[in-house]
Amino acid sequence: MIDNNINTLELGRIYEEQGYLKKAAAHFSGALKKDPGNLILIEALDRVNTRKTNPTDSIDRSSLSGIIEQWVHLVILRQRAARLLHTSER
């Protein structure tokens, strides 16, 4: 019988990076069943489980900075639009 559920460290890391912590944990624990002594998998599973229980501690700083950058850009565009509107009303 073919195992269609392939659990690997790499897939777990991808899911973790994307924020799919339950899927990441499933891949890490599935891979850990095949290789129970793998310290990298143990650490990865522990990290994901910690992030699942403490979501505020797991904010991805790089994505947060991207959101802030977009917000600042929108604020600047809004100010420019307001100036143009004010200038055209004269």
C-alpha positions as CSV (number, residue, x, y, z in Angstrom):
1,M,0.0,0.0,0.0
2,I,1.3,3.5,-0.9
3,D,1.6,6.1,1.8
4,N,0.1,9.2,0.2
5,N,0.7,11.2,3.4
6,I,4.4,12.2,3.1
7,N,5.7,13.9,6.2
8,T,9.0,15.6,6.0
9,L,11.0,18.3,7.8
10,E,11.0,20.4,4.6
11,L,7.2,20.4,4.2
12,G,6.8,21.2,7.9
13,R,9.1,24.2,7.6
14,I,7.2,25.5,4.6
15,Y,3.9,25.2,6.4
16,E,5.5,26.9,9.5
17,E,6.8,29.8,7.4
18,Q,3.3,30.3,5.9
19,G,1.7,30.2,9.4
20,Y,0.0,26.9,9.1
21,L,1.1,25.7,12.4
22,K,-1.2,22.7,12.7
23,K,-0.1,21.4,9.3
24,A,3.5,22.0,10.2
25,A,3.1,20.1,13.5
26,A,1.5,17.2,11.7
27,H,4.4,17.0,9.3
28,F,7.0,17.2,12.0
29,S,5.3,14.6,14.2
30,G,4.7,12.3,11.2
31,A,8.4,12.6,10.2
32,L,9.4,12.0,13.8
33,K,7.5,8.7,13.8
34,K,9.9,7.5,11.0
35,D,12.9,9.0,12.7
36,P,12.2,9.2,16.5
37,G,15.7,10.3,17.5
38,N,16.0,13.3,15.1
39,L,16.7,16.3,17.3
40,I,16.0,18.8,14.5
41,L,12.4,17.4,14.2
42,I,12.0,17.4,18.0
43,E,13.0,21.0,18.2
44,A,10.9,22.0,15.2
45,L,7.8,20.3,16.7
46,D,8.5,21.9,20.1
47,R,8.8,25.3,18.4
48,V,5.6,25.0,16.5
49,N,3.7,23.7,19.5
50,T,5.0,26.7,21.5
51,R,3.9,29.1,18.8
52,K,0.4,27.5,18.7
53,T,-0.1,28.0,22.5
54,N,1.5,31.5,22.5
55,P,0.4,33.2,19.3
56,T,1.4,36.7,20.4
57,D,5.0,35.5,21.0
58,S,5.2,34.2,17.4
59,I,4.7,37.4,15.4
60,D,6.8,37.3,12.2
61,R,8.8,40.5,12.4
62,S,9.6,40.5,8.6
63,S,5.9,40.3,7.6
64,L,5.0,42.9,10.2
65,S,7.6,45.3,8.8
66,G,6.2,44.8,5.3
67,I,2.7,45.6,6.5
68,I,4.0,48.8,8.3
69,E,5.8,49.8,5.1
70,Q,2.6,49.4,3.1
71,W,0.7,51.4,5.6
72,V,3.2,54.3,5.6
73,H,3.1,54.3,1.8
74,L,-0.8,54.5,1.9
75,V,-0.6,57.4,4.4
76,I,1.7,59.3,2.1
77,L,-0.5,58.7,-0.9
78,R,-3.5,59.9,1.1
79,Q,-1.7,63.1,2.0
80,R,-0.7,63.7,-1.6
81,A,-4.3,63.1,-2.7
82,A,-5.6,65.6,-0.1
83,R,-3.1,68.2,-1.2
84,L,-4.1,67.7,-4.9
85,L,-7.8,68.0,-3.9
86,H,-7.1,71.2,-1.9
87,T,-5.1,72.7,-4.7
88,S,-7.8,71.9,-7.4
89,E,-10.5,73.6,-5.2
90,R,-8.7,77.0,-5.4
